[in-house]
């Protein structure tokens, strides 16, 4: 497979994740869209690292950092969504205009 195929796949995944993050009203689905965007970035980083195999290894290192950030984002994001759901009885993003109550 060529690198162009991986880049097109990564762009399609990123676009799908961006569409999901923008159009969804549920906070859990917004987090899923963000995770899909992070997976697309990881795919592109690994593809470019394999394409430039002898020149740099930074793609794999950045991918490990992104995986760690994604894991932390899921843990903290789900905790925030659960606390909002307990207080408001809804996980709709458009109802979160007042964070003080």
ZICOR-V828139 format. One record per residue. N is the residue number from 1. PHI is phi in whole degrees, -180 to 180 (none if undefined). PSI is psi as a letter, one per 20 degrees, with the letter a starting at -180 (* if undefined). Layout:
BEGIN
n = <N;N>
phi = <PHI;PHI>
psi = <PSI;PSI>
END
This chain:
BEGIN
n = <1;2;3;4;5;6;7;8;9;10;11;12;13;14;15;16;17;18;19;20;21;22;23;24;25;26;27;28;29;30;31;32;33;34;35;36;37;38;39;40;41;42;43;44;45;46;47;48;49;50;51;52;53;54;55;56;57;58;59;60;61;62;63;64;65;66;67;68;69;70;71;72;73;74;75;76;77;78;79;80;81;82;83;84;85;86;87;88;89;90;91;92;93;94;95;96;97;98;99;100;101>
phi = <none;-89;-69;-63;-67;-68;-67;-65;-63;-64;-66;-66;-64;-65;-64;-65;-67;-66;-62;-66;-73;-83;-90;-80;-99;-84;-67;-68;-71;-65;-63;-65;-65;-65;-64;-66;-67;-66;-66;-67;-65;-61;-61;-67;-64;-69;-65;-69;-67;-70;-69;-105;-61;-88;-96;-154;-118;-67;-61;-70;-67;-63;-63;-64;-65;-67;-64;-66;-66;-65;-66;-67;-65;-67;-62;-72;-64;-66;-64;-66;-63;-65;-67;-66;-65;-67;-82;-107;61;-159;-110;-73;-73;-73;-93;-97;-81;-115;-90;-85;-96>
psi = <q;r;h;h;h;h;g;g;g;h;h;g;g;g;g;g;h;g;g;h;h;g;i;q;h;p;h;h;h;g;h;h;h;h;h;h;h;h;h;h;g;g;g;h;g;h;g;h;h;h;h;l;g;i;g;q;j;h;g;h;g;h;g;h;g;h;g;g;h;h;g;h;h;g;g;h;g;h;g;g;g;g;h;g;h;h;h;i;k;q;k;p;h;i;j;l;h;o;i;i;*>
END
